[in-house]
Amino acid sequence: MAGRFEVHQDDEKFYKFRLKDGDGKIVAVSPRFRSLSGVVAGIDAMRENAATGLVVDLRKPHHQS
């Protein structure tokens, strides 16, 4: 089953989305958006960046003995 984006509105009328994997586990949570069009743009950006983003390893180098 594919993942899905869920859009929510909080008590202060801000929008957020969650990205869930195929098993229903949350894998990402957005910041708050003031408008529905903003949250839709955020979802579009997430889709684009996830598909084209680089993986960057920021761990400290491991010294081998």
N, CA, C and O atoms as a Tripos MOL2 file, in Angstrom:
@<TRIPOS>MOLECULE
protein
  260   259    65     0     0
PROTEIN
NO_CHARGES

@<TRIPOS>ATOM
      1 N           0.8390   -1.1850    0.0000 N.3       1 MET1
      2 CA          0.0000    0.0000    0.0000 C.3       1 MET1
      3 C           0.8840    1.2490    0.0000 C.2       1 MET1
      4 O           1.8930    1.2980    0.7030 O.2       1 MET1
      5 N           0.5120    2.2350   -0.7720 N.am      2 ALA2
      6 CA          1.2750    3.4790   -0.8700 C.3       2 ALA2
      7 C           1.0940    4.3300    0.3830 C.2       2 ALA2
      8 O           0.1280    4.1800    1.1300 O.2       2 ALA2
      9 N           2.0500    5.2230    0.5850 N.am      3 GLY3
     10 CA          1.9300    6.1730    1.6830 C.3       3 GLY3
     11 C           0.8510    7.1960    1.3590 C.2       3 GLY3
     12 O           0.3030    7.2280    0.2570 O.2       3 GLY3
     13 N           0.5610    8.0320    2.3570 N.am      4 ARG4
     14 CA         -0.4560    9.0540    2.1250 C.3       4 ARG4
     15 C          -0.1660   10.2910    2.9610 C.2       4 ARG4
     16 O           0.4780   10.2270    4.0080 O.2       4 ARG4
     17 N          -0.6620   11.4160    2.4660 N.am      5 PHE5
     18 CA         -0.5790   12.6790    3.1760 C.3       5 PHE5
     19 C          -1.9330   12.9290    3.8390 C.2       5 PHE5
     20 O          -2.9780   12.7900    3.2030 O.2       5 PHE5
     21 N          -1.9070   13.2940    5.1030 N.am      6 GLU6
     22 CA         -3.1350   13.6290    5.8350 C.3       6 GLU6
     23 C          -3.0630   15.0940    6.2470 C.2       6 GLU6
     24 O          -2.0910   15.5170    6.8720 O.2       6 GLU6
     25 N          -4.0800   15.8660    5.9010 N.am      7 VAL7
     26 CA         -4.1300   17.2940    6.2250 C.3       7 VAL7
     27 C          -5.0250   17.4810    7.4400 C.2       7 VAL7
     28 O          -6.1240   16.9310    7.5190 O.2       7 VAL7
     29 N          -4.5260   18.2750    8.3880 N.am      8 HIS8
     30 CA         -5.2720   18.5590    9.6200 C.3       8 HIS8
     31 C          -5.3110   20.0570    9.8490 C.2       8 HIS8
     32 O          -4.4530   20.7920    9.3590 O.2       8 HIS8
     33 N          -6.3100   20.5070   10.5960 N.am      9 GLN9
     34 CA         -6.3920   21.9010   11.0120 C.3       9 GLN9
     35 C          -6.4450   21.9180   12.5310 C.2       9 GLN9
     36 O          -7.2500   21.2090   13.1350 O.2       9 GLN9
     37 N          -5.5820   22.7340   13.1570 N.am     10 ASP10
     38 CA         -5.5480   22.7690   14.6190 C.3      10 ASP10
     39 C          -6.5660   23.7650   15.1780 C.2      10 ASP10
     40 O          -7.3030   24.3970   14.4210 O.2      10 ASP10
     41 N          -6.6030   23.8970   16.4850 N.am     11 ASP11
     42 CA         -7.5650   24.7800   17.1500 C.3      11 ASP11
     43 C          -7.3730   26.2540   16.7950 C.2      11 ASP11
     44 O          -8.3060   27.0500   16.9040 O.2      11 ASP11
     45 N          -6.1730   26.6100   16.3730 N.am     12 GLU12
     46 CA         -5.8890   27.9940   16.0020 C.3      12 GLU12
     47 C          -6.0730   28.2310   14.5030 C.2      12 GLU12
     48 O          -5.6810   29.2760   13.9840 O.2      12 GLU12
     49 N          -6.6710   27.2590   13.8100 N.am     13 LYS13
     50 CA         -6.9880   27.3470   12.3720 C.3      13 LYS13
     51 C          -5.7690   27.2800   11.4610 C.2      13 LYS13
     52 O          -5.8410   27.7000   10.3060 O.2      13 LYS13
     53 N          -4.6480   26.7570   11.9620 N.am     14 PHE14
     54 CA         -3.4800   26.5090   11.1240 C.3      14 PHE14
     55 C          -3.5750   25.0960   10.5580 C.2      14 PHE14
     56 O          -4.1620   24.2030   11.1700 O.2      14 PHE14
     57 N          -2.9920   24.9140    9.3890 N.am     15 TYR15
     58 CA         -2.9990   23.5980    8.7400 C.3      15 TYR15
     59 C          -1.6380   22.9220    8.8900 C.2      15 TYR15
     60 O          -0.6020   23.5860    8.9370 O.2      15 TYR15
     61 N          -1.6580   21.6050    8.9640 N.am     16 LYS16
     62 CA         -0.4550   20.7880    8.9880 C.3      16 LYS16
     63 C          -0.7360   19.5290    8.1820 C.2      16 LYS16
     64 O          -1.8890   19.1460    7.9860 O.2      16 LYS16
     65 N           0.3280   18.8960    7.7210 N.am     17 PHE17
     66 CA          0.1330   17.5870    7.1190 C.3      17 PHE17
     67 C           1.0820   16.5870    7.7550 C.2      17 PHE17
     68 O           2.1370   16.9400    8.2810 O.2      17 PHE17
     69 N           0.6760   15.3360    7.6890 N.am     18 ARG18
     70 CA          1.5240   14.2250    8.1020 C.3      18 ARG18
     71 C           1.6770   13.3170    6.9000 C.2      18 ARG18
     72 O           0.7390   13.1340    6.1250 O.2      18 ARG18
     73 N           2.8510   12.7550    6.7500 N.am     19 LEU19
     74 CA          3.0860   11.7380    5.7400 C.3      19 LEU19
     75 C           3.1650   10.4080    6.4720 C.2      19 LEU19
     76 O           3.9750   10.2340    7.3830 O.2      19 LEU19
     77 N           2.3160    9.4730    6.0640 N.am     20 LYS20
     78 CA          2.3170    8.1430    6.6580 C.3      20 LYS20
     79 C           2.7560    7.1240    5.6220 C.2      20 LYS20
     80 O           2.4550    7.2590    4.4360 O.2      20 LYS20
     81 N           3.4710    6.1030    6.0780 N.am     21 ASP21
     82 CA          3.8770    5.0470    5.1580 C.3      21 ASP21
     83 C           2.7290    4.0800    4.9240 C.2      21 ASP21
     84 O           1.6360    4.2670    5.4600 O.2      21 ASP21
     85 N           2.9710    3.0560    4.1330 N.am     22 GLY22
     86 CA          1.9280    2.1020    3.7900 C.3      22 GLY22
     87 C           1.3530    1.3430    4.9660 C.2      22 GLY22
     88 O           0.2510    0.8010    4.8840 O.2      22 GLY22
     89 N           2.1120    1.3030    6.0810 N.am     23 ASP23
     90 CA          1.6290    0.6240    7.2890 C.3      23 ASP23
     91 C           0.9310    1.5790    8.2530 C.2      23 ASP23
     92 O           0.4980    1.1720    9.3310 O.2      23 ASP23
     93 N           0.8220    2.8470    7.8640 N.am     24 GLY24
     94 CA          0.1470    3.8230    8.7130 C.3      24 GLY24
     95 C           1.0400    4.5100    9.7280 C.2      24 GLY24
     96 O           0.5480    5.2570   10.5740 O.2      24 GLY24
     97 N           2.3600    4.2710    9.6610 N.am     25 LYS25
     98 CA          3.2990    4.9170   10.5900 C.3      25 LYS25
     99 C           3.6450    6.3050   10.0730 C.2      25 LYS25
    100 O           3.8540    6.4980    8.8750 O.2      25 LYS25
    101 N           3.7050    7.2740   10.9900 N.am     26 ILE26
    102 CA          4.0550    8.6430   10.6210 C.3      26 ILE26
    103 C           5.5490    8.6960   10.3190 C.2      26 ILE26
    104 O           6.3710    8.2790   11.1340 O.2      26 ILE26
    105 N           5.8930    9.2160    9.1340 N.am     27 VAL27
    106 CA          7.2990    9.3430    8.7590 C.3      27 VAL27
    107 C           7.7290   10.8070    8.6290 C.2      27 VAL27
    108 O           8.9260   11.0910    8.5960 O.2      27 VAL27
    109 N           6.7750   11.7390    8.5550 N.am     28 ALA28
    110 CA          7.1110   13.1660    8.4920 C.3      28 ALA28
    111 C           5.9120   13.9800    8.9500 C.2      28 ALA28
    112 O           4.7610   13.6030    8.7310 O.2      28 ALA28
    113 N           6.2080   15.1150    9.5970 N.am     29 VAL29
    114 CA          5.1710   16.0600   10.0380 C.3      29 VAL29
    115 C           5.6070   17.4440    9.5720 C.2      29 VAL29
    116 O           6.7600   17.8350    9.7580 O.2      29 VAL29
    117 N           4.6970   18.1690    8.9780 N.am     30 SER30
    118 CA          5.0170   19.4970    8.4350 C.3      30 SER30
    119 C           4.9980   20.5530    9.5310 C.2      30 SER30
    120 O           4.5020   20.3250   10.6350 O.2      30 SER30
    121 N           5.5540   21.7240    9.1940 N.am     31 PRO31
    122 CA          5.3020   22.8910   10.0390 C.3      31 PRO31
    123 C           3.8630   23.3530    9.8100 C.2      31 PRO31
    124 O           3.1440   22.7860    8.9880 O.2      31 PRO31
    125 N           3.4570   24.3740   10.5340 N.am     32 ARG32
    126 CA          2.0980   24.9030   10.3770 C.3      32 ARG32
    127 C           2.0270   25.8610    9.2030 C.2      32 ARG32
    128 O           2.9690   26.6060    8.9330 O.2      32 ARG32
    129 N           0.8990   25.8340    8.5100 N.am     33 PHE33
    130 CA          0.6280   26.7270    7.3860 C.3      33 PHE33
    131 C          -0.6120   27.5380    7.6930 C.2      33 PHE33
    132 O          -1.5390   27.0360    8.3280 O.2      33 PHE33
    133 N          -0.6430   28.7850    7.2520 N.am     34 ARG34
    134 CA         -1.7870   29.6590    7.5160 C.3      34 ARG34
    135 C          -2.9710   29.3800    6.6050 C.2      34 ARG34
    136 O          -4.1070   29.7150    6.9410 O.2      34 ARG34
    137 N          -2.7130   28.7650    5.4460 N.am     35 SER35
    138 CA         -3.8020   28.5610    4.4890 C.3      35 SER35
    139 C          -3.7730   27.1440    3.9300 C.2      35 SER35
    140 O          -2.7580   26.4490    3.9950 O.2      35 SER35
    141 N          -4.9010   26.7380    3.3840 N.am     36 LEU36
    142 CA         -4.9830   25.4310    2.7380 C.3      36 LEU36
    143 C          -4.0940   25.4050    1.5020 C.2      36 LEU36
    144 O          -3.4550   24.3900    1.2270 O.2      36 LEU36
    145 N          -4.0430   26.4980    0.7580 N.am     37 SER37
    146 CA         -3.1730   26.5250   -0.4210 C.3      37 SER37
    147 C          -1.7060   26.4080   -0.0190 C.2      37 SER37
    148 O          -0.9060   25.8440   -0.7650 O.2      37 SER37
    149 N          -1.3450   26.9320    1.1480 N.am     38 GLY38
    150 CA          0.0230   26.8000    1.6580 C.3      38 GLY38
    151 C           0.3690   25.3620    1.9870 C.2      38 GLY38
    152 O           1.4630   24.8980    1.6670 O.2      38 GLY38
    153 N          -0.5530   24.6510    2.6230 N.am     39 VAL39
    154 CA         -0.2800   23.2510    2.9730 C.3      39 VAL39
    155 C          -0.2070   22.4010    1.7080 C.2      39 VAL39
    156 O           0.5960   21.4710    1.6410 O.2      39 VAL39
    157 N          -1.0250   22.7010    0.7080 N.am     40 VAL40
    158 CA         -0.9610   21.9690   -0.5610 C.3      40 VAL40
    159 C           0.3920   22.2190   -1.2340 C.2      40 VAL40
    160 O           0.9930   21.2910   -1.7770 O.2      40 VAL40
    161 N           0.8690   23.4550   -1.2030 N.am     41 ALA41
    162 CA          2.1850   23.7680   -1.7580 C.3      41 ALA41
    163 C           3.2830   23.0380   -0.9860 C.2      41 ALA41
    164 O           4.2660   22.5910   -1.5770 O.2      41 ALA41
    165 N           3.1210   22.9180    0.3160 N.am     42 GLY42
    166 CA          4.0850   22.1770    1.1330 C.3      42 GLY42
    167 C           4.1230   20.6970    0.7640 C.2      42 GLY42
    168 O           5.1960   20.0960    0.7090 O.2      42 GLY42
    169 N           2.9670   20.1170    0.5130 N.am     43 ILE43
    170 CA          2.9010   18.7200    0.0870 C.3      43 ILE43
    171 C           3.5640   18.5560   -1.2790 C.2      43 ILE43
    172 O           4.3170   17.6070   -1.4990 O.2      43 ILE43
    173 N           3.2840   19.4780   -2.1920 N.am     44 ASP44
    174 CA          3.9180   19.4260   -3.5160 C.3      44 ASP44
    175 C           5.4370   19.5100   -3.3950 C.2      44 ASP44
    176 O           6.1550   18.7830   -4.0800 O.2      44 ASP44
    177 N           5.9250   20.3910   -2.5290 N.am     45 ALA45
    178 CA          7.3680   20.5280   -2.3310 C.3      45 ALA45
    179 C           7.9650   19.2580   -1.7330 C.2      45 ALA45
    180 O           9.0550   18.8400   -2.1240 O.2      45 ALA45
    181 N           7.2580   18.6470   -0.7900 N.am     46 MET46
    182 CA          7.7340   17.3990   -0.1840 C.3      46 MET46
    183 C           7.8480   16.3160   -1.2420 C.2      46 MET46
    184 O           8.8480   15.6000   -1.2940 O.2      46 MET46
    185 N           6.8330   16.1900   -2.0830 N.am     47 ARG47
    186 CA          6.8650   15.1870   -3.1540 C.3      47 ARG47
    187 C           8.0530   15.4090   -4.0810 C.2      47 ARG47
    188 O           8.7800   14.4700   -4.4050 O.2      47 ARG47
    189 N           8.2480   16.6520   -4.5040 N.am     48 GLU48
    190 CA          9.3310   16.9510   -5.4400 C.3      48 GLU48
    191 C          10.7010   16.7160   -4.8120 C.2      48 GLU48
    192 O          11.5730   16.1030   -5.4280 O.2      48 GLU48
    193 N          10.8900   17.2020   -3.5870 N.am     49 ASN49
    194 CA         12.1890   17.0610   -2.9300 C.3      49 ASN49
    195 C          12.5100   15.6170   -2.5660 C.2      49 ASN49
    196 O          13.6660   15.2000   -2.6340 O.2      49 ASN49
    197 N          11.4980   14.8580   -2.1840 N.am     50 ALA50
    198 CA         11.7350   13.4520   -1.8470 C.3      50 ALA50
    199 C          12.1590   12.6670   -3.0800 C.2      50 ALA50
    200 O          12.9840   11.7570   -2.9920 O.2      50 ALA50
    201 N          11.5980   13.0190   -4.2170 N.am     51 ALA51
    202 CA         11.9080   12.2890   -5.4500 C.3      51 ALA51
    203 C          13.2700   12.6560   -6.0190 C.2      51 ALA51
    204 O          13.8830   11.8430   -6.7110 O.2      51 ALA51
    205 N          13.7560   13.8630   -5.7430 N.am     52 THR52
    206 CA         14.9980   14.3180   -6.3670 C.3      52 THR52
    207 C          16.0930   14.6450   -5.3630 C.2      52 THR52
    208 O          17.2030   15.0040   -5.7570 O.2      52 THR52
    209 N          15.7980   14.5280   -4.0760 N.am     53 GLY53
    210 CA         16.7580   14.9310   -3.0500 C.3      53 GLY53
    211 C          17.9340   13.9810   -2.9180 C.2      53 GLY53
    212 O          17.8150   12.7760   -3.1390 O.2      53 GLY53
    213 N          19.0630   14.5470   -2.5550 N.am     54 LEU54
    214 CA         20.2640   13.7650   -2.3050 C.3      54 LEU54
    215 C          20.2470   13.2490   -0.8760 C.2      54 LEU54
    216 O          19.6360   13.8640   -0.0010 O.2      54 LEU54
    217 N          20.9040   12.1400   -0.6340 N.am     55 VAL55
    218 CA         21.1060   11.6350    0.7190 C.3      55 VAL55
    219 C          22.4790   12.1190    1.1650 C.2      55 VAL55
    220 O          23.4790   11.8560    0.4960 O.2      55 VAL55
    221 N          22.5350   12.8250    2.2910 N.am     56 VAL56
    222 CA         23.7880   13.3690    2.8060 C.3      56 VAL56
    223 C          24.0570   12.7350    4.1580 C.2      56 VAL56
    224 O          23.2340   12.8360    5.0680 O.2      56 VAL56
    225 N          25.1970   12.0850    4.2950 N.am     57 ASP57
    226 CA         25.5930   11.4320    5.5410 C.3      57 ASP57
    227 C          26.3310   12.4500    6.4060 C.2      57 ASP57
    228 O          27.4340   12.8720    6.0570 O.2      57 ASP57
    229 N          25.7420   12.8430    7.5200 N.am     58 LEU58
    230 CA         26.3230   13.8550    8.3960 C.3      58 LEU58
    231 C          26.9670   13.2540    9.6460 C.2      58 LEU58
    232 O          27.3090   13.9700   10.5870 O.2      58 LEU58
    233 N          27.1270   11.9230    9.6410 N.am     59 ARG59
    234 CA         27.7680   11.3010   10.8000 C.3      59 ARG59
    235 C          29.2450   11.6740   10.8540 C.2      59 ARG59
    236 O          29.8550   11.9760    9.8280 O.2      59 ARG59
    237 N          29.8080   11.6500   12.0470 N.am     60 LYS60
    238 CA         31.2380   11.8810   12.1880 C.3      60 LYS60
    239 C          31.9800   10.6770   11.6040 C.2      60 LYS60
    240 O          31.5200    9.5410   11.7130 O.2      60 LYS60
    241 N          33.1250   10.9400   10.9880 N.am     61 PRO61
    242 CA         33.8890    9.8080   10.4330 C.3      61 PRO61
    243 C          34.2540    8.8120   11.5260 C.2      61 PRO61
    244 O          34.5990    9.1960   12.6430 O.2      61 PRO61
    245 N          34.1750    7.5490   11.1940 N.am     62 HIS62
    246 CA         34.5250    6.4840   12.1310 C.3      62 HIS62
    247 C          35.9770    6.0800   11.8830 C.2      62 HIS62
    248 O          36.3420    5.7250   10.7620 O.2      62 HIS62
    249 N          36.8010    6.1350   12.9230 N.am     63 HIS63
    250 CA         38.2070    5.7630   12.7700 C.3      63 HIS63
    251 C          38.3610    4.2590   12.9660 C.2      63 HIS63
    252 O          37.9290    3.7040   13.9760 O.2      63 HIS63
    253 N          38.9710    3.6200   12.0050 N.am     64 GLN64
    254 CA         39.2210    2.1830   12.1240 C.3      64 GLN64
    255 C          40.5880    1.9660   12.7580 C.2      64 GLN64
    256 O          41.5390    2.6960   12.4780 O.2      64 GLN64
    257 N          40.6740    0.9430   13.6250 N.am     65 SER65
    258 CA         41.9550    0.6400   14.2700 C.3      65 SER65
    259 C          42.7110   -0.3980   13.4820 C.2      65 SER65
    260 O          43.8140   -0.7830   13.8680 O.2      65 SER65
@<TRIPOS>BOND
     1     1     2 1
     2     2     3 1
     3     3     4 2
     4     3     5 am
     5     5     6 1
     6     6     7 1
     7     7     8 2
     8     7     9 am
     9     9    10 1
    10    10    11 1
    11    11    12 2
    12    11    13 am
    13    13    14 1
    14    14    15 1
    15    15    16 2
    16    15    17 am
    17    17    18 1
    18    18    19 1
    19    19    20 2
    20    19    21 am
    21    21    22 1
    22    22    23 1
    23    23    24 2
    24    23    25 am
    25    25    26 1
    26    26    27 1
    27    27    28 2
    28    27    29 am
    29    29    30 1
    30    30    31 1
    31    31    32 2
    32    31    33 am
    33    33    34 1
    34    34    35 1
    35    35    36 2
    36    35    37 am
    37    37    38 1
    38    38    39 1
    39    39    40 2
    40    39    41 am
    41    41    42 1
    42    42    43 1
    43    43    44 2
    44    43    45 am
    45    45    46 1
    46    46    47 1
    47    47    48 2
    48    47    49 am
    49    49    50 1
    50    50    51 1
    51    51    52 2
    52    51    53 am
    53    53    54 1
    54    54    55 1
    55    55    56 2
    56    55    57 am
    57    57    58 1
    58    58    59 1
    59    59    60 2
    60    59    61 am
    61    61    62 1
    62    62    63 1
    63    63    64 2
    64    63    65 am
    65    65    66 1
    66    66    67 1
    67    67    68 2
    68    67    69 am
    69    69    70 1
    70    70    71 1
    71    71    72 2
    72    71    73 am
    73    73    74 1
    74    74    75 1
    75    75    76 2
    76    75    77 am
    77    77    78 1
    78    78    79 1
    79    79    80 2
    80    79    81 am
    81    81    82 1
    82    82    83 1
    83    83    84 2
    84    83    85 am
    85    85    86 1
    86    86    87 1
    87    87    88 2
    88    87    89 am
    89    89    90 1
    90    90    91 1
    91    91    92 2
    92    91    93 am
    93    93    94 1
    94    94    95 1
    95    95    96 2
    96    95    97 am
    97    97    98 1
    98    98    99 1
    99    99   100 2
   100    99   101 am
   101   101   102 1
   102   102   103 1
   103   103   104 2
   104   103   105 am
   105   105   106 1
   106   106   107 1
   107   107   108 2
   108   107   109 am
   109   109   110 1
   110   110   111 1
   111   111   112 2
   112   111   113 am
   113   113   114 1
   114   114   115 1
   115   115   116 2
   116   115   117 am
   117   117   118 1
   118   118   119 1
   119   119   120 2
   120   119   121 am
   121   121   122 1
   122   122   123 1
   123   123   124 2
   124   123   125 am
   125   125   126 1
   126   126   127 1
   127   127   128 2
   128   127   129 am
   129   129   130 1
   130   130   131 1
   131   131   132 2
   132   131   133 am
   133   133   134 1
   134   134   135 1
   135   135   136 2
   136   135   137 am
   137   137   138 1
   138   138   139 1
   139   139   140 2
   140   139   141 am
   141   141   142 1
   142   142   143 1
   143   143   144 2
   144   143   145 am
   145   145   146 1
   146   146   147 1
   147   147   148 2
   148   147   149 am
   149   149   150 1
   150   150   151 1
   151   151   152 2
   152   151   153 am
   153   153   154 1
   154   154   155 1
   155   155   156 2
   156   155   157 am
   157   157   158 1
   158   158   159 1
   159   159   160 2
   160   159   161 am
   161   161   162 1
   162   162   163 1
   163   163   164 2
   164   163   165 am
   165   165   166 1
   166   166   167 1
   167   167   168 2
   168   167   169 am
   169   169   170 1
   170   170   171 1
   171   171   172 2
   172   171   173 am
   173   173   174 1
   174   174   175 1
   175   175   176 2
   176   175   177 am
   177   177   178 1
   178   178   179 1
   179   179   180 2
   180   179   181 am
   181   181   182 1
   182   182   183 1
   183   183   184 2
   184   183   185 am
   185   185   186 1
   186   186   187 1
   187   187   188 2
   188   187   189 am
   189   189   190 1
   190   190   191 1
   191   191   192 2
   192   191   193 am
   193   193   194 1
   194   194   195 1
   195   195   196 2
   196   195   197 am
   197   197   198 1
   198   198   199 1
   199   199   200 2
   200   199   201 am
   201   201   202 1
   202   202   203 1
   203   203   204 2
   204   203   205 am
   205   205   206 1
   206   206   207 1
   207   207   208 2
   208   207   209 am
   209   209   210 1
   210   210   211 1
   211   211   212 2
   212   211   213 am
   213   213   214 1
   214   214   215 1
   215   215   216 2
   216   215   217 am
   217   217   218 1
   218   218   219 1
   219   219   220 2
   220   219   221 am
   221   221   222 1
   222   222   223 1
   223   223   224 2
   224   223   225 am
   225   225   226 1
   226   226   227 1
   227   227   228 2
   228   227   229 am
   229   229   230 1
   230   230   231 1
   231   231   232 2
   232   231   233 am
   233   233   234 1
   234   234   235 1
   235   235   236 2
   236   235   237 am
   237   237   238 1
   238   238   239 1
   239   239   240 2
   240   239   241 am
   241   241   242 1
   242   242   243 1
   243   243   244 2
   244   243   245 am
   245   245   246 1
   246   246   247 1
   247   247   248 2
   248   247   249 am
   249   249   250 1
   250   250   251 1
   251   251   252 2
   252   251   253 am
   253   253   254 1
   254   254   255 1
   255   255   256 2
   256   255   257 am
   257   257   258 1
   258   258   259 1
   259   259   260 2
@<TRIPOS>SUBSTRUCTURE
     1 MET1         2 RESIDUE 1 A MET
     2 ALA2         6 RESIDUE 1 A ALA
     3 GLY3        10 RESIDUE 1 A GLY
     4 ARG4        14 RESIDUE 1 A ARG
     5 PHE5        18 RESIDUE 1 A PHE
     6 GLU6        22 RESIDUE 1 A GLU
     7 VAL7        26 RESIDUE 1 A VAL
     8 HIS8        30 RESIDUE 1 A HIS
     9 GLN9        34 RESIDUE 1 A GLN
    10 ASP10       38 RESIDUE 1 A ASP
    11 ASP11       42 RESIDUE 1 A ASP
    12 GLU12       46 RESIDUE 1 A GLU
    13 LYS13       50 RESIDUE 1 A LYS
    14 PHE14       54 RESIDUE 1 A PHE
    15 TYR15       58 RESIDUE 1 A TYR
    16 LYS16       62 RESIDUE 1 A LYS
    17 PHE17       66 RESIDUE 1 A PHE
    18 ARG18       70 RESIDUE 1 A ARG
    19 LEU19       74 RESIDUE 1 A LEU
    20 LYS20       78 RESIDUE 1 A LYS
    21 ASP21       82 RESIDUE 1 A ASP
    22 GLY22       86 RESIDUE 1 A GLY
    23 ASP23       90 RESIDUE 1 A ASP
    24 GLY24       94 RESIDUE 1 A GLY
    25 LYS25       98 RESIDUE 1 A LYS
    26 ILE26      102 RESIDUE 1 A ILE
    27 VAL27      106 RESIDUE 1 A VAL
    28 ALA28      110 RESIDUE 1 A ALA
    29 VAL29      114 RESIDUE 1 A VAL
    30 SER30      118 RESIDUE 1 A SER
    31 PRO31      122 RESIDUE 1 A PRO
    32 ARG32      126 RESIDUE 1 A ARG
    33 PHE33      130 RESIDUE 1 A PHE
    34 ARG34      134 RESIDUE 1 A ARG
    35 SER35      138 RESIDUE 1 A SER
    36 LEU36      142 RESIDUE 1 A LEU
    37 SER37      146 RESIDUE 1 A SER
    38 GLY38      150 RESIDUE 1 A GLY
    39 VAL39      154 RESIDUE 1 A VAL
    40 VAL40      158 RESIDUE 1 A VAL
    41 ALA41      162 RESIDUE 1 A ALA
    42 GLY42      166 RESIDUE 1 A GLY
    43 ILE43      170 RESIDUE 1 A ILE
    44 ASP44      174 RESIDUE 1 A ASP
    45 ALA45      178 RESIDUE 1 A ALA
    46 MET46      182 RESIDUE 1 A MET
    47 ARG47      186 RESIDUE 1 A ARG
    48 GLU48      190 RESIDUE 1 A GLU
    49 ASN49      194 RESIDUE 1 A ASN
    50 ALA50      198 RESIDUE 1 A ALA
    51 ALA51      202 RESIDUE 1 A ALA
    52 THR52      206 RESIDUE 1 A THR
    53 GLY53      210 RESIDUE 1 A GLY
    54 LEU54      214 RESIDUE 1 A LEU
    55 VAL55      218 RESIDUE 1 A VAL
    56 VAL56      222 RESIDUE 1 A VAL
    57 ASP57      226 RESIDUE 1 A ASP
    58 LEU58      230 RESIDUE 1 A LEU
    59 ARG59      234 RESIDUE 1 A ARG
    60 LYS60      238 RESIDUE 1 A LYS
    61 PRO61      242 RESIDUE 1 A PRO
    62 HIS62      246 RESIDUE 1 A HIS
    63 HIS63      250 RESIDUE 1 A HIS
    64 GLN64      254 RESIDUE 1 A GLN
    65 SER65      258 RESIDUE 1 A SER
